[in-house]
Amino acid sequence: EDIFILGSSVVLGHIFSPWLKFKGGKGVATMLGVILFISMSCVDGSRHCWRFNFLELESNIFFISVFSWLMIIFITRYVALGSVISLTITTIFSFFYIPDLFLFFVLMTLLITYKHKDNFERIKNKTEHKISF
């Protein structure tokens, strides 16, 4: 599937950027862009969009991702935790509404979760920075 290859390439290119010596990046933000693209491509009823319509709020994967991210950050004040949990929610959502892309979401969520392991260690040790509003 094209979105699997293109989406993975874009996210991997931002997580392992050669300009940053293959360290760091903006994988979560790039993944959100890929999710927006997937949502927008579902307006015309693409073949991977099963029981899914961008214009319907309850089945909008982009809205679900952003809303869950905001709620988790608002409750916990940890950006890394919000990012990983919202991607997990998005992955579960994709199982029901976009099953063709479920493997893509699983692999990207696992990779992004792994890349945030240091953040989780700091959260456990209570040394991770909390966002303030």
Salt bridges, closest charged atoms under 4 A:
GLU1 OE1 - ARG47 NH1 3.78
GLU1 OE2 - HIS48 ND1 3.57
GLU128 OE1 - ARG122 NE 2.71
